[in-house]
Amino acid sequence: MKRLDLITIGRSSVDLYGAQVGGLLEDMASFNKYVGGSPTNIATGTARLGLKSAVITRVGDEHMGRFLLRELEREGVDTRGIVTDPERLTALVILGIRDQQHFPLIFYRENCADMALCEDDIDPDFIAEAGCVLATGTHLSHPKTEAAVLKAIHLARGNGSRTALDIDYRPNLWGLSGHGDGENRFIESAAVTAKLQSTLHLFDLVVGTEEEFHIAGGSTDTLQALKAVRDVTNAALVCKRGPMGAVVFEGAIPDSLDEGQSGEGFPIDVFNVLGAGDGFMSGFLRGWLKNEDWPTSLKFANACGAFAVSRHGCTPAYPSWEELQYFFRAGIRNKALRKDAALEQIHWSTNRSGDWSHMRVFAFDHRIQLEEMAAEAGVSNEKIGEFKQLCLDAALQVANGARGYGILCDGRLGRDALYRAAGTGLWIGRPTEWPGSRPLKLEPELGPDCGGLVEWPVENVVKLLCFYHPDDTAEFKAQQEETVLRLFAAARRNRLEFLLEIIPSKAGAVDDDTTARVIERFYEIGVYPDWWKLEPMKTKAAWANACDAITRNDAHTRGI
């Protein structure tokens, strides 16, 4: 029994995706930062689908390299094969969505860390743990990285493990075009064809687009190219055909692409093609490595590719296994999958990182109470900030580096403590309500559109306290609900988790159903908190009703 299902080898980069859609790359005003690089994307995509995946690559000894290591660990990818290079920088890619046909990108890869991968980075014992080793074509473009790839592939074959190649052809990474031509997917090159054909016999599976098979086969006629590839390898060939799906050829290449084995397709609106191939490969590997038949493997692949082209980013777009199964059951309800609210909720909630199943949280987010105490003592509010720093010291001392500890701290009076807490491993909740407000008002620093959240670190949890009672007037409830909805939407937009605290007893009488009714109402209007904070309830029945309301509406909630 192999410890790992899959090891990928090759590129690893940080993707900087333009946040604006429909403009020139040079006019982008802001960027989102994601994990990138085809093998690294595939390792993450397969891990989300339940495979035990690892990646062999190099990253720089700097912030971007640490970002990749941290994100891969959060995704459950084994990082033992990643070398931190003390001399080279992590590769970067800057990308944009111009329209539905054009997706400009610039590779910053000159002398980058992953192109320094060498034979010494390939540990035979590590390779022996894998049921499959997957390479991508870019690392065959340089003798040093090619040697590393071939060592890993030969070791895998010697161990009886499967081997796979994603052709992953990027002409400018083979030196065939300039820096500004990263979007170009095909330039004929006899040298590239010869290099690919010299290695194709080493693989059990070869996957590529029609253009990628053109370069591998040395012909722009897809059938002729596939036949040329078949002449040098017995691998199963998977040819991706864009909106027409994909086909598998096990033996001789027929006279029509339509004669290959195919799987169910999913017609959706194309938003972003970048990373779609890695999503496809992730889904296909989930089927192939679990010994599913070709149609099933292609169904998984086509669906994962559909997710990728419908969302922003590469790795962040890929589904979890549970999300994929939900999609198969529910079907396509909106061809723009990113606009299917129920599907996006499953995507969000099943791809969150971190295990916070046991929590010990020190709350010192109090504001009005401490301001009143400071005024009575005749001291400035700076003393409150100093007090909150002492609170943080206490929390860190008690946690002693262990997981499952956290704080609630505000950014107005406790800013210095809040900033110090970043990166310590503590769970960090940050209040947003104006203390004591009913109807609900937010801290002025957030702004009327909650735009202030753009400045928050992603590890901060948006915490909101609302004095809400189900028997309030319809007008009053609507006013409070609008504020909660506005903040919840802004939190999701900024990739921040959301904690909703409700206290109905301050607004009216409560019974065993009151809290449950409030919870049900917020789910009804589309608010899905990652966390709930509930006031103490007097009976077991009240607790049971509240818990039932949460689990019926959101089986993936972080908890109470």
VEXDREN-2710 file (C-alpha; in Angstrom, 1 decimal):
% VEXDREN-2710
k/r/px/py/pz
1/MET/0.0/0.0/0.0
2/LYS/1.6/3.3/-1.1
3/ARG/1.6/6.1/1.4
4/LEU/0.9/8.7/-1.4
5/ASP/-1.5/8.4/-4.4
6/LEU/0.4/11.0/-6.4
7/ILE/3.6/13.0/-6.6
8/THR/3.7/15.9/-9.2
9/ILE/7.0/17.4/-10.3
10/GLY/7.8/20.8/-11.9
11/ARG/6.6/24.4/-11.8
12/SER/5.5/26.2/-8.7
13/SER/4.7/29.9/-8.7
14/VAL/2.6/32.6/-7.1
15/ASP/-0.2/33.7/-9.4
16/LEU/-1.1/37.4/-9.2
17/TYR/-4.5/37.6/-10.9
18/GLY/-5.9/41.0/-11.9
19/ALA/-9.0/41.6/-9.9
20/GLN/-10.7/43.7/-12.6
21/VAL/-12.3/41.9/-15.5
22/GLY/-12.6/43.2/-19.1
23/GLY/-9.6/45.6/-19.1
24/LEU/-6.0/45.6/-20.3
25/LEU/-3.5/43.8/-18.1
26/GLU/-1.5/47.1/-17.9
27/ASP/-4.5/48.8/-16.5
28/MET/-5.1/46.4/-13.6
29/ALA/-5.4/48.3/-10.3
30/SER/-5.3/45.4/-7.9
31/PHE/-4.4/41.7/-7.9
32/ASN/-5.4/38.6/-6.0
33/LYS/-2.6/36.2/-4.9
34/TYR/-3.0/32.5/-5.4
35/VAL/-1.0/29.2/-5.6
36/GLY/0.1/28.6/-9.2
37/GLY/2.2/26.4/-11.5
38/SER/0.7/23.5/-13.3
39/PRO/2.1/20.6/-11.1
40/THR/1.4/22.5/-8.0
41/ASN/-2.2/23.3/-9.1
42/ILE/-2.7/19.6/-9.8
43/ALA/-1.3/18.5/-6.4
44/THR/-3.8/20.9/-4.8
45/GLY/-6.7/20.0/-7.0
46/THR/-6.2/16.3/-6.4
47/ALA/-5.8/16.8/-2.6
48/ARG/-9.2/18.6/-2.6
49/LEU/-10.7/15.6/-4.3
50/GLY/-9.4/13.3/-1.6
51/LEU/-6.1/12.0/-3.0
52/LYS/-2.9/11.9/-1.0
53/SER/-0.8/14.2/-3.1
54/ALA/2.7/15.7/-2.9
55/VAL/4.8/18.0/-5.1
56/ILE/8.5/18.1/-5.9
57/THR/9.6/21.6/-6.7
58/ARG/11.7/24.5/-5.5
59/VAL/10.6/27.8/-3.9
60/GLY/12.6/30.9/-2.8
61/ASP/13.7/31.6/0.7
62/GLU/11.4/34.6/0.9
63/HIS/7.8/35.6/1.5
64/MET/6.4/34.1/-1.7
65/GLY/8.1/30.8/-1.1
66/ARG/6.7/30.7/2.4
67/PHE/3.3/31.6/1.1
68/LEU/3.3/28.6/-1.2
69/LEU/4.5/26.2/1.5
70/ARG/1.9/27.5/3.9
71/GLU/-1.0/27.3/1.4
72/LEU/0.0/23.8/0.2
73/GLU/0.1/22.6/3.8
74/ARG/-3.3/24.1/4.4
75/GLU/-4.7/22.3/1.4
76/GLY/-3.3/19.0/2.7
77/VAL/-0.5/18.6/0.1
78/ASP/2.6/16.8/1.3
79/THR/5.5/19.4/1.1
80/ARG/8.4/17.1/1.9
81/GLY/9.6/17.3/-1.7
82/ILE/9.8/21.1/-1.8
83/VAL/13.3/22.5/-1.6
84/THR/13.8/26.0/-0.3
85/ASP/16.4/27.6/-2.6
86/PRO/18.6/30.2/-0.8
87/GLU/19.8/31.8/-4.0
88/ARG/16.7/32.2/-6.3
89/LEU/13.3/33.8/-6.1
90/THR/10.0/32.0/-6.3
91/ALA/8.5/32.2/-9.8
92/LEU/5.6/34.7/-10.3
93/VAL/2.9/34.9/-12.9
94/ILE/0.8/38.0/-13.6
95/LEU/-2.5/37.2/-15.2
96/GLY/-5.7/38.9/-16.4
97/ILE/-9.1/38.3/-17.9
98/ARG/-9.4/40.6/-20.9
99/ASP/-12.6/39.0/-22.3
100/GLN/-13.9/35.5/-23.0
101/GLN/-11.2/34.9/-25.6
102/HIS/-8.1/36.6/-24.3
103/PHE/-6.3/35.9/-21.0
104/PRO/-3.0/37.8/-21.0
105/LEU/-0.2/36.5/-18.7
106/ILE/3.4/37.3/-18.0
107/PHE/5.8/34.6/-16.6
108/TYR/8.5/35.9/-14.2
109/ARG/10.6/32.8/-14.4
110/GLU/14.2/33.8/-15.4
111/ASN/16.5/31.9/-13.1
112/CYS/13.6/31.2/-10.8
113/ALA/13.7/28.6/-8.0
114/ASP/11.8/25.8/-9.6
115/MET/14.0/25.9/-12.7
116/ALA/17.0/25.0/-10.4
117/LEU/15.4/21.6/-9.6
118/CYS/18.1/19.0/-10.1
119/GLU/18.7/15.2/-9.8
120/ASP/19.8/15.7/-6.2
121/ASP/16.4/16.9/-5.3
122/ILE/14.8/13.6/-6.2
123/ASP/14.8/11.2/-3.2
124/PRO/14.3/7.6/-4.2
125/ASP/12.6/6.8/-0.9
126/PHE/10.1/9.6/-1.4
127/ILE/9.4/8.5/-4.9
128/ALA/8.8/4.9/-3.7
129/GLU/5.9/6.2/-1.6
130/ALA/3.9/7.2/-4.6
131/GLY/1.4/5.2/-6.6
132/CYS/1.9/7.7/-9.5
133/VAL/4.4/10.3/-10.5
134/LEU/3.2/13.1/-12.8
135/ALA/5.5/15.4/-14.8
136/THR/4.6/18.4/-16.9
137/GLY/6.3/19.4/-20.2
138/THR/7.9/22.7/-19.1
139/HIS/10.5/20.9/-17.0
140/LEU/11.7/18.9/-20.1
141/SER/12.8/22.2/-21.6
142/HIS/16.1/22.5/-19.8
143/PRO/18.8/19.8/-19.3
144/LYS/19.0/20.2/-15.5
145/THR/15.3/20.1/-14.8
146/GLU/14.8/17.3/-17.4
147/ALA/17.4/15.2/-15.6
148/ALA/15.4/15.6/-12.4
149/VAL/12.2/14.7/-14.1
150/LEU/13.6/11.6/-15.8
151/LYS/15.2/10.4/-12.6
152/ALA/11.8/10.5/-10.9
153/ILE/10.0/8.8/-13.7
154/HIS/12.6/6.0/-14.0
155/LEU/12.5/5.5/-10.3
156/ALA/8.7/5.3/-10.4
157/ARG/8.7/2.8/-13.2
158/GLY/11.2/0.7/-11.4
159/ASN/8.9/0.7/-8.4
160/GLY/5.9/-0.4/-10.5
161/SER/4.2/2.9/-10.0
162/ARG/2.2/4.7/-12.7
163/THR/3.6/7.6/-14.6
164/ALA/1.8/10.5/-16.3
165/LEU/2.6/13.5/-18.5
166/ASP/0.6/16.7/-18.8
167/ILE/2.2/18.1/-22.0
168/ASP/1.5/21.7/-20.6
169/TYR/3.0/23.4/-23.7
170/ARG/3.9/27.1/-23.2
171/PRO/6.0/28.2/-26.2
172/ASN/7.7/31.1/-24.4
173/LEU/8.8/28.8/-21.6
174/TRP/10.7/26.9/-24.3
175/GLY/12.3/30.1/-25.5
176/LEU/10.2/30.4/-28.7
177/SER/8.6/33.8/-28.0
178/GLY/9.0/36.9/-25.9
179/HIS/8.0/37.9/-22.4
180/GLY/4.8/39.5/-23.6
181/ASP/3.6/36.3/-25.4
182/GLY/2.7/34.2/-22.4
183/GLU/-0.8/33.8/-23.6
184/ASN/0.3/32.0/-26.8
185/ARG/-0.4/28.3/-26.6
186/PHE/1.2/27.0/-29.9
187/ILE/4.3/27.6/-32.0
188/GLU/5.6/24.9/-34.2
189/SER/9.1/23.6/-33.2
190/ALA/10.8/20.5/-34.5
191/ALA/13.2/20.7/-31.5
192/VAL/10.3/20.7/-28.9
193/THR/8.6/17.8/-30.8
194/ALA/11.8/15.8/-30.8
195/LYS/12.4/16.4/-27.1
196/LEU/8.9/15.3/-26.2
197/GLN/8.9/12.3/-28.4
198/SER/12.2/11.1/-26.8
199/THR/10.3/10.8/-23.4
200/LEU/6.8/9.8/-24.3
201/HIS/7.5/6.1/-24.0
202/LEU/8.2/6.5/-20.3
203/PHE/4.5/7.3/-19.5
204/ASP/1.4/5.3/-18.9
205/LEU/-0.8/8.4/-19.5
206/VAL/-0.3/11.4/-21.7
207/VAL/-2.8/14.3/-21.5
208/GLY/-3.0/17.4/-23.7
209/THR/-5.1/19.8/-25.7
210/GLU/-5.3/19.4/-29.5
211/GLU/-2.5/22.0/-29.8
212/GLU/-0.4/20.2/-27.3
213/PHE/-0.7/17.0/-29.2
214/HIS/0.2/19.0/-32.3
215/ILE/3.6/19.8/-30.8
216/ALA/4.0/16.3/-29.4
217/GLY/3.2/14.7/-32.7
218/GLY/4.8/17.2/-35.0
219/SER/1.7/17.9/-37.1
220/THR/-1.2/20.4/-36.9
221/ASP/-3.6/17.7/-38.1
222/THR/-4.8/16.3/-34.8
223/LEU/-5.4/12.8/-35.9
224/GLN/-2.0/12.6/-37.6
225/ALA/-0.4/14.1/-34.5
226/LEU/-2.0/11.5/-32.3
227/LYS/-0.9/8.7/-34.6
228/ALA/2.7/10.0/-34.4
229/VAL/2.5/10.0/-30.7
230/ARG/1.1/6.5/-30.7
231/ASP/4.1/5.4/-32.8
232/VAL/6.4/6.2/-29.8
233/THR/4.3/5.3/-26.8
234/ASN/1.7/2.8/-25.6
235/ALA/0.3/5.3/-23.1
236/ALA/-3.4/6.0/-22.8
237/LEU/-3.8/9.3/-24.7
238/VAL/-6.3/11.9/-23.4
239/CYS/-7.1/14.6/-25.9
240/LYS/-8.9/17.7/-24.6
241/ARG/-11.2/19.3/-27.1
242/GLY/-12.4/22.4/-25.2
243/PRO/-16.2/22.8/-25.2
244/MET/-16.4/19.4/-27.0
245/GLY/-15.1/17.6/-24.0
246/ALA/-12.3/15.1/-24.2
247/VAL/-11.6/11.6/-25.6
248/VAL/-9.4/8.7/-24.5
249/PHE/-7.5/6.5/-26.9
250/GLU/-6.0/3.2/-25.5
251/GLY/-4.9/1.5/-28.7
252/ALA/-4.6/2.5/-32.3
253/ILE/-5.9/5.9/-33.2
254/PRO/-9.1/5.7/-35.3
255/ASP/-10.0/7.9/-38.2
256/SER/-12.2/10.2/-36.2
257/LEU/-11.7/11.9/-32.8
258/ASP/-15.3/11.1/-32.1
259/GLU/-14.5/7.4/-31.9
260/GLY/-12.5/7.8/-28.8
261/GLN/-14.0/7.0/-25.4
262/SER/-15.8/10.0/-23.9
263/GLY/-17.5/11.1/-20.7
264/GLU/-20.4/13.4/-19.7
265/GLY/-19.8/17.0/-20.5
266/PHE/-21.0/20.2/-18.7
267/PRO/-21.9/23.1/-20.9
268/ILE/-21.2/26.3/-18.9
269/ASP/-20.3/29.9/-19.5
270/VAL/-16.6/30.5/-20.0
271/PHE/-15.2/33.2/-17.6
272/ASN/-11.5/32.3/-17.3
273/VAL/-9.7/29.5/-19.2
274/LEU/-6.5/29.8/-17.2
275/GLY/-5.9/26.8/-15.0
276/ALA/-8.7/24.8/-16.6
277/GLY/-6.4/22.1/-17.8
278/ASP/-5.0/21.6/-14.3
279/GLY/-8.5/21.3/-13.0
280/PHE/-9.3/18.8/-15.7
281/MET/-6.2/16.8/-14.9
282/SER/-7.1/16.8/-11.2
283/GLY/-10.5/15.3/-11.8
284/PHE/-9.1/12.8/-14.3
285/LEU/-6.5/11.6/-11.9
286/ARG/-9.1/11.2/-9.1
287/GLY/-10.8/8.7/-11.4
288/TRP/-7.8/7.0/-13.0
289/LEU/-5.9/6.5/-9.7
290/LYS/-9.0/5.1/-8.1
291/ASN/-9.4/2.7/-11.0
292/GLU/-12.6/4.2/-12.4
293/ASP/-13.4/3.5/-16.0
294/TRP/-12.6/6.0/-18.7
295/PRO/-16.1/7.6/-19.0
296/THR/-16.2/8.1/-15.2
297/SER/-12.7/9.6/-15.1
298/LEU/-13.6/11.9/-18.0
299/LYS/-16.8/12.9/-16.2
300/PHE/-14.8/13.9/-13.2
301/ALA/-12.3/15.7/-15.4
302/ASN/-14.9/17.6/-17.4
303/ALA/-16.7/18.8/-14.3
304/CYS/-13.5/20.0/-12.6
305/GLY/-12.6/21.8/-15.8
306/ALA/-16.0/23.4/-15.8
307/PHE/-15.5/24.7/-12.3
308/ALA/-12.1/26.2/-13.3
309/VAL/-13.4/28.1/-16.3
310/SER/-16.3/29.5/-14.4
311/ARG/-14.3/31.1/-11.5
312/HIS/-11.6/33.6/-10.8
313/GLY/-8.1/32.1/-10.3
314/CYS/-6.7/28.6/-10.9
315/THR/-6.2/26.6/-7.7
316/PRO/-9.0/28.5/-5.7
317/ALA/-11.5/27.5/-8.4
318/TYR/-11.1/23.7/-8.0
319/PRO/-13.8/21.8/-6.2
320/SER/-13.7/19.6/-3.1
321/TRP/-14.8/16.0/-3.5
322/GLU/-18.0/16.8/-1.6
323/GLU/-18.6/19.8/-3.8
324/LEU/-18.2/17.7/-6.9
325/GLN/-20.7/15.1/-5.7
326/TYR/-23.2/17.9/-4.9
327/PHE/-22.7/19.3/-8.4
328/PHE/-23.5/15.9/-9.9
329/ARG/-26.7/15.7/-7.9
330/ALA/-27.9/19.2/-8.4
331/GLY/-26.9/19.7/-12.0
332/ILE/-26.3/23.0/-13.7
333/ARG/-28.7/25.6/-12.4
334/ASN/-26.8/28.6/-13.6
335/LYS/-24.3/28.3/-16.5
336/ALA/-22.2/30.9/-14.7
337/LEU/-21.3/28.5/-11.8
338/ARG/-19.8/31.2/-9.7
339/LYS/-23.2/32.8/-9.5
340/ASP/-24.9/29.7/-8.1
341/ALA/-25.2/30.8/-4.5
342/ALA/-25.8/27.3/-3.1
343/LEU/-22.9/25.8/-5.0
344/GLU/-20.6/28.7/-4.0
345/GLN/-21.5/28.1/-0.3
346/ILE/-20.5/24.4/-0.6
347/HIS/-17.3/25.5/-2.4
348/TRP/-16.5/28.0/0.3
349/SER/-17.3/25.8/3.3
350/THR/-15.7/22.6/2.1
351/ASN/-12.4/24.2/1.1
352/ARG/-11.7/26.3/4.2
353/SER/-8.4/25.5/5.8
354/GLY/-7.5/24.8/9.4
355/ASP/-8.9/22.6/12.2
356/TRP/-10.6/24.6/14.8
357/SER/-12.8/21.8/16.2
358/HIS/-11.7/22.7/19.8
359/MET/-11.5/26.4/20.7
360/ARG/-10.4/28.4/23.7
361/VAL/-10.9/32.0/23.0
362/PHE/-9.9/35.0/25.2
363/ALA/-12.3/37.9/24.4
364/PHE/-10.9/41.3/25.1
365/ASP/-12.7/43.2/22.3
366/HIS/-14.7/45.3/24.7
367/ARG/-14.7/49.0/23.8
368/ILE/-17.4/51.1/25.5
369/GLN/-16.8/49.4/28.9
370/LEU/-13.1/50.0/28.8
371/GLU/-13.5/53.6/27.6
372/GLU/-15.8/54.3/30.5
373/MET/-13.3/52.7/32.9
374/ALA/-10.5/54.8/31.5
375/ALA/-12.6/58.0/31.8
376/GLU/-13.4/57.2/35.4
377/ALA/-9.7/56.6/36.1
378/GLY/-8.7/59.8/34.3
379/VAL/-6.3/58.0/31.9
380/SER/-6.2/58.2/28.1
381/ASN/-7.4/55.4/25.8
382/GLU/-3.8/54.6/25.1
383/LYS/-3.8/52.7/28.4
384/ILE/-6.6/50.5/26.9
385/GLY/-4.3/49.6/24.1
386/GLU/-1.5/48.7/26.6
387/PHE/-4.0/46.6/28.5
388/LYS/-5.0/44.7/25.4
389/GLN/-1.3/44.0/24.7
390/LEU/-1.1/42.4/28.1
391/CYS/-4.2/40.3/27.3
392/LEU/-2.5/39.1/24.1
393/ASP/0.7/38.3/26.1
394/ALA/-1.5/36.1/28.4
395/ALA/-3.2/34.4/25.5
396/LEU/0.1/33.6/23.8
397/GLN/1.6/32.3/27.1
398/VAL/-1.3/30.0/27.7
399/ALA/-1.4/28.8/24.1
400/ASN/2.3/28.1/24.1
401/GLY/2.3/27.5/20.4
402/ALA/-0.5/24.9/20.5
403/ARG/-3.4/25.1/18.1
404/GLY/-7.0/25.7/19.1
405/TYR/-6.4/29.0/21.0
406/GLY/-7.8/32.4/19.9
407/ILE/-8.6/35.9/20.8
408/LEU/-11.3/38.5/20.1
409/CYS/-9.7/41.9/19.7
410/ASP/-10.8/45.1/18.1
411/GLY/-8.9/47.3/15.6
412/ARG/-9.8/50.6/17.1
413/LEU/-8.5/50.4/20.7
414/GLY/-6.6/47.2/20.3
415/ARG/-4.8/47.8/17.0
416/ASP/-1.3/47.1/18.2
417/ALA/-2.3/43.8/19.9
418/LEU/-4.2/42.9/16.8
419/TYR/-1.3/43.5/14.5
420/ARG/1.1/41.6/16.9
421/ALA/-1.3/38.6/16.9
422/ALA/-0.9/38.1/13.1
423/GLY/1.1/35.0/12.3
424/THR/1.2/33.6/15.8
425/GLY/-1.2/30.7/15.1
426/LEU/-4.0/32.2/17.2
427/TRP/-7.5/32.3/15.8
428/ILE/-8.4/36.0/15.6
429/GLY/-11.9/37.4/15.7
430/ARG/-12.4/41.1/15.1
431/PRO/-15.6/42.9/16.0
432/THR/-17.4/45.1/13.5
433/GLU/-20.6/46.3/15.3
434/TRP/-20.8/49.7/17.0
435/PRO/-21.0/48.6/20.7
436/GLY/-24.6/48.4/22.0
437/SER/-26.2/49.6/18.8
438/ARG/-29.8/48.6/18.1
439/PRO/-30.7/49.0/15.3
440/LEU/-27.3/47.6/14.3
441/LYS/-24.6/50.0/13.2
442/LEU/-21.1/49.2/12.2
443/GLU/-17.7/50.6/13.2
444/PRO/-17.1/53.8/11.2
445/GLU/-13.7/52.5/10.0
446/LEU/-15.5/49.9/7.8
447/GLY/-17.1/52.6/5.7
448/PRO/-20.7/52.6/4.3
449/ASP/-19.9/49.9/1.8
450/CYS/-17.8/47.8/4.2
451/GLY/-14.8/48.7/1.9
452/GLY/-12.6/48.8/5.0
453/LEU/-12.4/45.1/5.0
454/VAL/-10.1/45.2/2.1
455/GLU/-7.4/46.2/4.6
456/TRP/-7.9/43.2/6.9
457/PRO/-5.5/40.2/6.9
458/VAL/-7.2/37.0/5.7
459/GLU/-6.7/35.3/9.0
460/ASN/-9.0/37.9/10.7
461/VAL/-12.5/36.6/11.3
462/VAL/-15.3/39.2/10.8
463/LYS/-17.3/39.1/14.0
464/LEU/-20.7/40.8/14.2
465/LEU/-23.0/41.1/17.3
466/CYS/-26.6/41.7/16.6
467/PHE/-29.4/42.3/19.1
468/TYR/-32.1/40.6/17.0
469/HIS/-35.5/39.2/18.1
470/PRO/-37.9/37.3/15.9
471/ASP/-40.8/39.3/17.3
472/ASP/-39.4/42.7/16.3
473/THR/-41.4/44.6/13.7
474/ALA/-40.9/43.7/10.1
475/GLU/-39.5/47.1/9.4
476/PHE/-37.0/46.9/12.2
477/LYS/-35.9/43.4/11.3
478/ALA/-35.4/44.3/7.7
479/GLN/-33.2/47.2/8.7
480/GLN/-31.0/45.0/10.8
481/GLU/-31.0/42.2/8.2
482/GLU/-29.8/44.6/5.5
483/THR/-26.7/45.5/7.6
484/VAL/-25.9/41.9/8.3
485/LEU/-26.3/40.9/4.7
486/ARG/-24.1/43.8/3.5
487/LEU/-21.3/42.9/5.9
488/PHE/-21.6/39.2/5.1
489/ALA/-21.3/39.8/1.4
490/ALA/-18.3/42.0/1.9
491/ALA/-16.6/39.4/4.1
492/ARG/-17.0/36.8/1.4
493/ARG/-15.8/39.2/-1.3
494/ASN/-12.6/39.7/0.7
495/ARG/-12.2/36.0/1.5
496/LEU/-12.8/36.5/5.2
497/GLU/-14.6/34.1/7.5
498/PHE/-17.7/35.5/9.2
499/LEU/-18.9/35.0/12.8
500/LEU/-22.4/36.1/13.7
501/GLU/-23.3/36.6/17.4
502/ILE/-27.0/36.9/18.2
503/ILE/-28.5/38.0/21.5
504/PRO/-32.3/38.0/21.4
505/SER/-32.8/38.2/25.2
506/LYS/-31.7/41.9/25.2
507/ALA/-34.6/42.6/22.8
508/GLY/-37.5/40.6/24.2
509/ALA/-38.7/37.5/26.0
510/VAL/-37.1/34.2/24.9
511/ASP/-38.3/30.6/25.0
512/ASP/-36.9/27.3/23.7
513/ASP/-37.5/28.2/20.1
514/THR/-36.4/31.9/20.0
515/THR/-32.7/31.4/19.1
516/ALA/-33.5/28.7/16.6
517/ARG/-36.0/31.0/14.9
518/VAL/-33.3/33.7/14.6
519/ILE/-30.8/31.3/13.2
520/GLU/-33.4/30.0/10.6
521/ARG/-34.2/33.5/9.5
522/PHE/-30.6/34.4/8.8
523/TYR/-30.1/31.3/6.7
524/GLU/-33.4/32.1/4.9
525/ILE/-32.1/35.5/3.8
526/GLY/-28.8/33.9/2.6
527/VAL/-26.4/34.5/5.5
528/TYR/-24.2/31.5/6.2
529/PRO/-21.9/32.3/9.1
530/ASP/-18.7/30.3/9.3
531/TRP/-19.1/30.6/13.1
532/TRP/-22.0/31.2/15.4
533/LYS/-21.7/32.9/18.8
534/LEU/-24.8/32.3/20.9
535/GLU/-25.8/33.6/24.4
536/PRO/-26.3/31.0/27.1
537/MET/-29.6/29.2/27.0
538/LYS/-31.5/27.9/30.0
539/THR/-32.7/24.6/28.7
540/LYS/-31.4/21.6/26.8
541/ALA/-34.3/21.9/24.5
542/ALA/-33.3/25.4/23.5
543/TRP/-29.7/24.3/22.8
544/ALA/-31.0/21.3/20.8
545/ASN/-33.3/23.4/18.7
546/ALA/-30.5/25.9/17.9
547/CYS/-28.0/23.2/17.0
548/ASP/-30.6/21.5/14.8
549/ALA/-31.3/24.8/13.0
550/ILE/-27.6/25.2/12.2
551/THR/-26.9/21.6/11.1
552/ARG/-30.0/21.3/8.9
553/ASN/-29.0/24.5/7.0
554/ASP/-25.2/24.2/7.0
555/ALA/-23.6/20.8/7.7
556/HIS/-20.2/22.4/7.2
557/THR/-20.4/25.2/9.8
558/ARG/-17.2/25.7/11.8
559/GLY/-19.3/25.5/14.9
560/ILE/-20.6/27.5/17.9
END
